[in-house]
Amino acid sequence: MEVRGPRVEGRGSCLPPLLSFLFLLSSLGAPSSCLSAPLLWAPEPDQLFRVPEGWRSEGRVAPSHPLGLTFALRQRNRDRLEALVAELSSPRSTHYGKRPPPSRGGMVGLAVLGPGLA
């Protein structure tokens, strides 16, 4: 989370973001309870502050309302992944059935195919 603050003239640097935010709140006459409460929401730097053209705002979603999200990820090293699966699942392979302990579940096959898989 990043809150950009006003530039301090003549100093060549910006106030720390949180300090700038607190200064802004205090200058607007915000009650002290606002200053001690945690910041609940702030947009990420890449989020737009306006509704994109062709879209319409339906307002905020209730915190208790479940949201279904879909993420698209670019796949890298698919050929190495296929080789890894073949190494671990082929009965003729010396690495057949070898799996890391559950505590290292995300590291499957890194030792089998060597560095550079990730």
Contacts in CASP RR format, 6 or more apart in sequence:
PFRMAT RR
TARGET T0000
AUTHOR 0000-0000-0000
METHOD contacts of the structure
MODEL  1
MEVRGPRVEGRGSCLPPLLSFLFLLSSLGAPSSCLSAPLLWAPEPDQLFR
VPEGWRSEGRVAPSHPLGLTFALRQRNRDRLEALVAELSSPRSTHYGKRP
PPSRGGMVGLAVLGPGLA
1 39 0 8 1.000
1 42 0 8 1.000
1 44 0 8 1.000
2 17 0 8 1.000
2 42 0 8 1.000
2 44 0 8 1.000
2 45 0 8 1.000
3 17 0 8 1.000
3 18 0 8 1.000
3 20 0 8 1.000
3 21 0 8 1.000
3 39 0 8 1.000
3 42 0 8 1.000
4 14 0 8 1.000
4 17 0 8 1.000
4 20 0 8 1.000
5 14 0 8 1.000
5 15 0 8 1.000
5 17 0 8 1.000
5 20 0 8 1.000
5 21 0 8 1.000
5 24 0 8 1.000
6 14 0 8 1.000
6 15 0 8 1.000
6 20 0 8 1.000
6 23 0 8 1.000
6 24 0 8 1.000
7 14 0 8 1.000
8 14 0 8 1.000
8 15 0 8 1.000
14 20 0 8 1.000
15 23 0 8 1.000
21 39 0 8 1.000
22 35 0 8 1.000
25 34 0 8 1.000
25 35 0 8 1.000
26 35 0 8 1.000
43 49 0 8 1.000
51 57 0 8 1.000
61 67 0 8 1.000
75 81 0 8 1.000
77 116 0 8 1.000
77 117 0 8 1.000
80 113 0 8 1.000
80 117 0 8 1.000
81 117 0 8 1.000
83 113 0 8 1.000
84 108 0 8 1.000
84 109 0 8 1.000
84 112 0 8 1.000
84 113 0 8 1.000
84 117 0 8 1.000
86 93 0 8 1.000
87 93 0 8 1.000
87 95 0 8 1.000
87 96 0 8 1.000
87 109 0 8 1.000
87 112 0 8 1.000
87 113 0 8 1.000
88 95 0 8 1.000
88 96 0 8 1.000
88 97 0 8 1.000
88 98 0 8 1.000
88 99 0 8 1.000
88 108 0 8 1.000
88 109 0 8 1.000
88 112 0 8 1.000
89 96 0 8 1.000
89 97 0 8 1.000
90 96 0 8 1.000
95 109 0 8 1.000
95 112 0 8 1.000
98 112 0 8 1.000
99 105 0 8 1.000
99 108 0 8 1.000
100 106 0 8 1.000
100 107 0 8 1.000
100 108 0 8 1.000
100 109 0 8 1.000
100 111 0 8 1.000
109 117 0 8 1.000
110 117 0 8 1.000
110 118 0 8 1.000
END
